């Protein structure tokens, strides 16, 4: 990879925006890597906002005198806003260009973080929720831009490597975020958590102003408000419907109503998208079997990484009665392995079939989940560490290879919408993965009530749920091999 160090002796602090051709001429072969650095810094800021806030929830609850159910809105609101924020990204890319979209989303993320850090002492809890929703919208818009930059700027033989390097930073951030956030809380107060993403956010904003090019052309199309509202409604209904299972039954009127609303709104979006010329998501993307199946795998990836991250520590605390420190420490080796494997997997995706690399990763995570499920009642601490390392090794192989396999065969004009769809699927899988895992384990605990090791059995069933999702993903990856259109 070319050096990223500047070659000129003096450069203006904020140079005027330039075209891509001019910037390539100035920076040569290293220019794509400079843009990748900008993307990584911006997305790391977003990821830090996502993963660090949980450690501040107990102190925030005490500050505002609220319960767990209210406090969780700071997480649920963020993740729902993040999923919804991805939807207008393709239209915004066409309307204002890559540069303005990244600068705008970075500025919104930075401004909302500063508002939370500086205003938490006087704003109420509802104000904190609004700040978190704004952070989520900015993070959602930013998420697909990294993948899009890789596919636009790098040659096919470099895309896996670039995707792996981008993924390294994205995965390393959540590994260190809880500990960094805890240090800020111990040194200052709970609201200091909002400062965590500010340094990388400032760096991303400054470097983006220097290195992101002016758009080649601007397409002025009307915004598909109806499509966005329909997909937003379907997304929120799905999330709330799954979450409501924790305090309602499967056949409760509220749950059935939300489920029906999600299906109806999704169906209305399909009808709407077929009738207009420029929908927010083009259904033609799903005529390619490889891309359609990749969306299933992306959903499973998000489901697995979020659901397992929730299940493993709670399983160790509630079923195996380890301390919080021991449960947290058990995940550290696997987090390091995940960060280290992603760049290697990116190189493998360039050298070998990205679908083969993806399938191996899916199989490893499937095996890890089955191991945790089968041995749940008598698994040792070291065996948990080994199982999580195997699982995270598999997850590390999936992401860069899957991104390349899903998008490489698409036309350039389809890239922006395709990257948004895959990011949206991954995020939705994560949100639903946490909710479904929590609901499923609670249901199984009631089924095993009164039995020896009933709690451990319930969590074992939860790991089987995750394994089942990855079995479906393996089948989807198998069908990605062909270029046939789906039958439907």
VENUR-V829718 format. One record per residue. RES is the residue in one letter. SS is DSSP state (H for helix, E for strand, L for the rest). PSI is psi as a letter, one per 40 degrees, with the letter a starting at -180 (* if undefined). NEAR is the number of other ideal C-beta (glycine too) atoms within 8 Angstrom. Layout:
# VENUR-V829718
res=RES ss=SS psi=PSI near=NEAR
res=RES ss=SS psi=PSI near=NEAR
This chain:
# VENUR-V829718
res=X ss=L psi=h near=5
res=X ss=L psi=i near=7
res=X ss=L psi=i near=4
res=X ss=L psi=e near=7
res=X ss=L psi=h near=4
res=X ss=L psi=i near=4
res=X ss=L psi=e near=3
res=X ss=L psi=i near=5
res=X ss=L psi=d near=2
res=X ss=L psi=h near=3
res=X ss=L psi=i near=7
res=X ss=L psi=i near=4
res=X ss=L psi=d near=3
res=X ss=L psi=g near=5
res=X ss=L psi=i near=8
res=X ss=L psi=i near=3
res=X ss=L psi=i near=8
res=X ss=L psi=i near=9
res=X ss=L psi=i near=8
res=X ss=H psi=d near=8
res=X ss=H psi=d near=6
res=X ss=H psi=d near=9
res=X ss=H psi=d near=12
res=X ss=H psi=d near=9
res=X ss=H psi=d near=7
res=X ss=H psi=d near=8
res=X ss=H psi=e near=9
res=X ss=H psi=a near=8
res=X ss=H psi=d near=5
res=X ss=H psi=e near=11
res=X ss=H psi=d near=13
res=X ss=H psi=d near=11
res=X ss=H psi=d near=11
res=X ss=H psi=d near=12
res=X ss=H psi=d near=12
res=X ss=H psi=d near=15
res=X ss=H psi=d near=10
res=X ss=H psi=d near=14
res=X ss=H psi=d near=13
res=X ss=H psi=d near=13
res=X ss=H psi=d near=14
res=X ss=H psi=d near=19
res=X ss=H psi=d near=15
res=X ss=H psi=d near=13
res=X ss=H psi=d near=16
res=X ss=H psi=d near=15
res=X ss=H psi=d near=13
res=X ss=H psi=d near=14
res=X ss=H psi=d near=15
res=X ss=H psi=d near=12
res=X ss=H psi=e near=11
res=X ss=H psi=d near=15
res=X ss=H psi=d near=14
res=X ss=H psi=d near=8
res=X ss=H psi=e near=10
res=X ss=H psi=e near=13
res=X ss=H psi=d near=12
res=X ss=H psi=d near=6
res=X ss=H psi=d near=10
res=X ss=H psi=d near=14
res=X ss=H psi=d near=12
res=X ss=H psi=d near=7
res=X ss=H psi=d near=7
res=X ss=H psi=e near=9
res=X ss=L psi=f near=5
res=X ss=L psi=i near=8
res=X ss=L psi=i near=6
res=X ss=H psi=d near=6
res=X ss=H psi=d near=5
res=X ss=H psi=d near=8
res=X ss=H psi=d near=11
res=X ss=L psi=e near=9
res=X ss=H psi=d near=9
res=X ss=H psi=d near=13
res=X ss=H psi=d near=11
res=X ss=H psi=d near=10
res=X ss=H psi=d near=12
res=X ss=H psi=d near=16
res=X ss=H psi=d near=14
res=X ss=H psi=d near=13
res=X ss=H psi=d near=15
res=X ss=H psi=d near=15
res=X ss=H psi=d near=14
res=X ss=H psi=d near=13
res=X ss=H psi=d near=14
res=X ss=L psi=d near=14
res=X ss=L psi=d near=12
res=X ss=L psi=e near=10
res=X ss=H psi=d near=15
res=X ss=H psi=d near=11
res=X ss=H psi=d near=11
res=X ss=H psi=d near=10
res=X ss=H psi=d near=12
res=X ss=H psi=d near=9
res=X ss=H psi=d near=11
res=X ss=H psi=e near=9
res=X ss=H psi=i near=10
res=X ss=H psi=d near=12
res=X ss=H psi=d near=12
res=X ss=H psi=d near=9
res=X ss=H psi=d near=14
res=X ss=H psi=d near=15
res=X ss=H psi=d near=12
res=X ss=H psi=d near=10
res=X ss=H psi=d near=14
res=X ss=H psi=d near=16
res=X ss=H psi=d near=9
res=X ss=H psi=d near=11
res=X ss=H psi=d near=18
res=X ss=H psi=d near=13
res=X ss=H psi=d near=9
res=X ss=H psi=d near=12
res=X ss=H psi=d near=16
res=X ss=H psi=d near=10
res=X ss=H psi=d near=10
res=X ss=H psi=d near=14
res=X ss=H psi=d near=12
res=X ss=H psi=d near=6
res=X ss=H psi=e near=10
res=X ss=L psi=d near=11
res=X ss=L psi=d near=5
res=X ss=L psi=d near=4
res=X ss=L psi=i near=8
res=X ss=L psi=a near=6
res=X ss=H psi=d near=9
res=X ss=H psi=d near=6
res=X ss=H psi=d near=9
res=X ss=H psi=d near=14
res=X ss=H psi=d near=11
res=X ss=H psi=d near=8
res=X ss=H psi=d near=15
res=X ss=H psi=d near=16
res=X ss=H psi=d near=11
res=X ss=H psi=d near=13
res=X ss=H psi=d near=16
res=X ss=H psi=d near=15
res=X ss=H psi=d near=13
res=X ss=H psi=d near=15
res=X ss=H psi=d near=17
res=X ss=H psi=d near=15
res=X ss=H psi=d near=15
res=X ss=H psi=d near=15
res=X ss=H psi=d near=13
res=X ss=H psi=e near=14
res=X ss=H psi=d near=17
res=X ss=H psi=d near=15
res=X ss=H psi=d near=14
res=X ss=H psi=d near=13
res=X ss=H psi=d near=12
res=X ss=H psi=d near=14
res=X ss=H psi=d near=12
res=X ss=H psi=d near=8
res=X ss=H psi=d near=10
res=X ss=L psi=i near=10
res=X ss=L psi=i near=5
res=X ss=H psi=d near=6
res=X ss=H psi=e near=5
res=X ss=H psi=e near=10
res=X ss=H psi=d near=16
res=X ss=H psi=d near=17
res=X ss=H psi=d near=12
res=X ss=H psi=d near=15
res=X ss=H psi=d near=16
res=X ss=H psi=d near=16
res=X ss=H psi=d near=13
res=X ss=H psi=d near=16
res=X ss=H psi=d near=14
res=X ss=H psi=d near=12
res=X ss=H psi=d near=12
res=X ss=H psi=d near=12
res=X ss=H psi=d near=14
res=X ss=H psi=d near=9
res=X ss=H psi=d near=12
res=X ss=H psi=e near=12
res=X ss=H psi=d near=11
res=X ss=H psi=e near=8
res=X ss=H psi=d near=13
res=X ss=H psi=d near=12
res=X ss=H psi=d near=7
res=X ss=H psi=d near=10
res=X ss=H psi=d near=14
res=X ss=H psi=d near=9
res=X ss=H psi=d near=8
res=X ss=H psi=d near=12
res=X ss=H psi=d near=14
res=X ss=H psi=d near=5
res=X ss=H psi=d near=6
res=X ss=L psi=b near=6
res=X ss=L psi=i near=6
res=X ss=H psi=d near=10
res=X ss=H psi=e near=11
res=X ss=H psi=e near=11
res=X ss=H psi=d near=13
res=X ss=H psi=e near=13
res=X ss=H psi=e near=9
res=X ss=L psi=d near=12
res=X ss=L psi=e near=15
res=X ss=H psi=d near=13
res=X ss=H psi=d near=6
res=X ss=H psi=d near=12
res=X ss=H psi=d near=15
res=X ss=H psi=d near=9
res=X ss=H psi=d near=9
res=X ss=H psi=d near=13
res=X ss=H psi=d near=12
res=X ss=H psi=d near=8
res=X ss=H psi=d near=12
res=X ss=H psi=d near=14
res=X ss=H psi=d near=11
res=X ss=H psi=d near=9
res=X ss=H psi=e near=11
res=X ss=L psi=h near=12
res=X ss=L psi=i near=11
res=X ss=L psi=i near=9
res=X ss=L psi=i near=10
res=X ss=L psi=d near=5
res=X ss=L psi=i near=4
res=X ss=L psi=h near=8
res=X ss=L psi=h near=6
res=X ss=L psi=g near=4
res=X ss=L psi=i near=8
res=X ss=L psi=i near=4
res=X ss=L psi=h near=8
res=X ss=L psi=g near=11
res=X ss=H psi=d near=6
res=X ss=H psi=d near=7
res=X ss=H psi=d near=14
res=X ss=H psi=d near=12
res=X ss=H psi=d near=8
res=X ss=H psi=d near=13
res=X ss=H psi=d near=15
res=X ss=H psi=d near=10
res=X ss=H psi=d near=10
res=X ss=H psi=d near=13
res=X ss=H psi=d near=12
res=X ss=H psi=d near=10
res=X ss=H psi=d near=13
res=X ss=H psi=d near=12
res=X ss=H psi=d near=15
res=X ss=H psi=d near=9
res=X ss=H psi=d near=13
res=X ss=H psi=d near=11
res=X ss=H psi=d near=10
res=X ss=H psi=e near=12
res=X ss=L psi=d near=13
res=X ss=L psi=d near=9
res=X ss=L psi=e near=4
res=X ss=L psi=i near=8
res=X ss=L psi=i near=6
res=X ss=L psi=d near=5
res=X ss=L psi=e near=5
res=X ss=L psi=i near=9
res=X ss=H psi=d near=5
res=X ss=H psi=d near=8
res=X ss=H psi=d near=14
res=X ss=H psi=d near=9
res=X ss=H psi=d near=8
res=X ss=H psi=d near=13
res=X ss=H psi=d near=10
res=X ss=H psi=d near=8
res=X ss=H psi=d near=12
res=X ss=H psi=d near=12
res=X ss=H psi=d near=8
res=X ss=H psi=d near=8
res=X ss=H psi=d near=13
res=X ss=H psi=d near=11
res=X ss=H psi=d near=8
res=X ss=H psi=d near=9
res=X ss=H psi=d near=12
res=X ss=H psi=d near=9
res=X ss=H psi=d near=8
res=X ss=H psi=d near=12
res=X ss=H psi=d near=13
res=X ss=H psi=e near=6
res=X ss=H psi=d near=5
res=X ss=L psi=i near=8
res=X ss=L psi=d near=2
res=X ss=L psi=g near=6
res=X ss=L psi=i near=10
res=X ss=L psi=d near=11
res=X ss=L psi=h near=13
res=X ss=L psi=h near=8
res=X ss=H psi=e near=10
res=X ss=H psi=d near=6
res=X ss=H psi=d near=14
res=X ss=H psi=e near=9
res=X ss=H psi=e near=8
res=X ss=L psi=h near=11
res=X ss=H psi=d near=12
res=X ss=H psi=d near=13
res=X ss=H psi=d near=14
res=X ss=H psi=d near=12
res=X ss=H psi=d near=12
res=X ss=H psi=d near=14
res=X ss=H psi=d near=13
res=X ss=H psi=d near=12
res=X ss=H psi=d near=17
res=X ss=H psi=d near=15
res=X ss=H psi=d near=12
res=X ss=H psi=d near=15
res=X ss=H psi=d near=15
res=X ss=H psi=d near=16
res=X ss=H psi=d near=15
res=X ss=H psi=d near=17
res=X ss=H psi=d near=11
res=X ss=H psi=d near=13
res=X ss=H psi=d near=16
res=X ss=H psi=d near=13
res=X ss=H psi=d near=9
res=X ss=H psi=d near=12
res=X ss=H psi=d near=14
res=X ss=H psi=d near=14
res=X ss=H psi=d near=12
res=X ss=H psi=d near=9
res=X ss=H psi=d near=14
res=X ss=H psi=d near=13
res=X ss=H psi=d near=11
res=X ss=H psi=d near=9
res=X ss=L psi=d near=12
res=X ss=L psi=e near=9
res=X ss=L psi=f near=5
res=X ss=L psi=i near=9
res=X ss=L psi=i near=5
res=X ss=H psi=d near=6
res=X ss=H psi=d near=6
res=X ss=H psi=d near=10
res=X ss=H psi=d near=13
res=X ss=H psi=d near=10
res=X ss=H psi=d near=7
res=X ss=H psi=d near=15
res=X ss=L psi=e near=12
res=X ss=H psi=d near=9
res=X ss=H psi=d near=10
res=X ss=H psi=d near=12
res=X ss=H psi=d near=12
res=X ss=H psi=d near=9
res=X ss=H psi=d near=12
res=X ss=H psi=d near=14
res=X ss=H psi=d near=12
res=X ss=H psi=d near=10
res=X ss=H psi=d near=12
res=X ss=H psi=d near=15
res=X ss=H psi=d near=13
res=X ss=H psi=d near=10
res=X ss=H psi=d near=18
res=X ss=H psi=d near=17
res=X ss=H psi=d near=11
res=X ss=H psi=d near=12
res=X ss=H psi=d near=17
res=X ss=H psi=d near=11
res=X ss=H psi=d near=6
res=X ss=L psi=a near=7
res=X ss=L psi=h near=5
res=X ss=H psi=d near=13
res=X ss=H psi=d near=11
res=X ss=H psi=d near=8
res=X ss=H psi=d near=15
res=X ss=H psi=d near=16
res=X ss=H psi=d near=11
res=X ss=H psi=d near=10
res=X ss=H psi=d near=16
res=X ss=H psi=d near=16
res=X ss=H psi=d near=10
res=X ss=H psi=d near=13
res=X ss=H psi=d near=15
res=X ss=H psi=d near=13
res=X ss=H psi=d near=10
res=X ss=H psi=d near=13
res=X ss=H psi=d near=16
res=X ss=H psi=d near=11
res=X ss=H psi=d near=11
res=X ss=H psi=d near=15
res=X ss=H psi=d near=13
res=X ss=H psi=d near=7
res=X ss=L psi=f near=9
res=X ss=L psi=d near=13
res=X ss=L psi=e near=8
res=X ss=L psi=f near=4
res=X ss=L psi=i near=10
res=X ss=L psi=i near=6
res=X ss=H psi=d near=8
res=X ss=H psi=d near=6
res=X ss=H psi=d near=10
res=X ss=H psi=d near=13
res=X ss=H psi=d near=11
res=X ss=H psi=d near=8
res=X ss=H psi=d near=12
res=X ss=H psi=d near=15
res=X ss=H psi=d near=11
res=X ss=H psi=d near=13
res=X ss=H psi=d near=15
res=X ss=H psi=d near=13
res=X ss=H psi=d near=13
res=X ss=H psi=d near=17
res=X ss=H psi=d near=14
res=X ss=H psi=d near=18
res=X ss=H psi=d near=15
res=X ss=H psi=d near=15
res=X ss=H psi=d near=14
res=X ss=H psi=d near=15
res=X ss=H psi=d near=18
res=X ss=H psi=d near=14
res=X ss=H psi=d near=13
res=X ss=H psi=d near=14
res=X ss=H psi=d near=14
res=X ss=H psi=d near=15
res=X ss=H psi=e near=14
res=X ss=L psi=d near=10
res=X ss=L psi=e near=7
res=X ss=L psi=i near=11
res=X ss=L psi=i near=5
res=X ss=H psi=d near=6
res=X ss=H psi=e near=4
res=X ss=H psi=e near=11
res=X ss=H psi=d near=13
res=X ss=H psi=d near=12
res=X ss=H psi=d near=11
res=X ss=H psi=d near=13
res=X ss=H psi=d near=14
res=X ss=H psi=d near=14
res=X ss=H psi=d near=11
res=X ss=H psi=d near=16
res=X ss=H psi=d near=13
res=X ss=H psi=d near=12
res=X ss=H psi=d near=13
res=X ss=H psi=d near=12
res=X ss=H psi=d near=15
res=X ss=H psi=d near=13
res=X ss=H psi=d near=16
res=X ss=H psi=d near=13
res=X ss=H psi=d near=14
res=X ss=H psi=d near=12
res=X ss=H psi=d near=17
res=X ss=H psi=d near=11
res=X ss=H psi=d near=13
res=X ss=H psi=d near=12
res=X ss=H psi=d near=14
res=X ss=H psi=d near=10
res=X ss=H psi=d near=12
res=X ss=H psi=d near=11
res=X ss=H psi=d near=13
res=X ss=H psi=d near=10
res=X ss=H psi=d near=9
res=X ss=H psi=d near=12
res=X ss=H psi=d near=11
res=X ss=H psi=d near=7
res=X ss=H psi=d near=7
res=X ss=L psi=e near=11
res=X ss=L psi=h near=7
res=X ss=L psi=e near=4
res=X ss=L psi=i near=7
res=X ss=L psi=h near=3
res=X ss=L psi=f near=8
res=X ss=H psi=d near=11
res=X ss=H psi=d near=10
res=X ss=H psi=d near=12
res=X ss=H psi=d near=13
res=X ss=H psi=d near=15
res=X ss=H psi=d near=15
res=X ss=H psi=d near=13
res=X ss=H psi=d near=12
res=X ss=H psi=d near=16
res=X ss=H psi=d near=15
res=X ss=H psi=d near=11
res=X ss=H psi=d near=12
res=X ss=H psi=d near=16
res=X ss=H psi=d near=12
res=X ss=H psi=d near=8
res=X ss=H psi=d near=13
res=X ss=H psi=d near=14
res=X ss=H psi=d near=9
res=X ss=H psi=d near=10
res=X ss=H psi=d near=13
res=X ss=H psi=d near=12
res=X ss=H psi=d near=8
res=X ss=H psi=d near=13
res=X ss=H psi=d near=13
res=X ss=H psi=d near=8
res=X ss=H psi=e near=9
res=X ss=L psi=e near=15
res=X ss=L psi=d near=6
res=X ss=L psi=i near=7
res=X ss=L psi=e near=6
res=X ss=L psi=i near=5
res=X ss=L psi=i near=6
res=X ss=L psi=i near=8
res=X ss=L psi=d near=3
res=X ss=L psi=* near=2
